[in-house]
Amino acid sequence: NMILSRLRSLLYWCRDVKEIIASVPKIMLIKIPEKTPAYLTEADLSALLSLNWLDIHYKEAFKMYWETGMRLREAFHGKTDGDWFVISSSASKTGLYREIKLKEYHKNILLGLKRRLEISNASFRTATGHYSKVFKKAVKAIGRGELHFHNLRDTFAIMRYLETRDIYQVSKELGHTTVKVTEKYAR
């Protein structure tokens, strides 16, 4: 559907701006059932932190992600400012400036993430994507192989919604451009 939407936009541009086509064919999006967000339960989180083979660095990083709701690469692009983690609009997926309240130990985790990136010989995408691969291996080990790294963010969103019952606040904390995107967590 994303590709179909982009194709439709391109065709409208060709018609309206460039005037190289006379009409736009009707493009129907594919009806797909809405997916409910997948998240980690408290038992899953506990099991993840109990894995003997999983390095403490990854355990702490995963915990920080589910406690802050950051996207994977935001932790590498943002800056710490006192007790806040600032993600500029240019570093944000949605183009929205965001501030995330940090706990004291989050600051050390963020430093560790950035330090590992600096000493890595891998490209930025490979080095940061490694966290996703380790997470996938860990959730398979606890019997939740269907989960993905982004589900740490979903876990944050659901926990915050249950805590606050304020969908607008959760939407703002996640950096969503519209509350409509956040509504899935209220279900």
Disulfide bonds with the S-S distance in Angstrom:
none
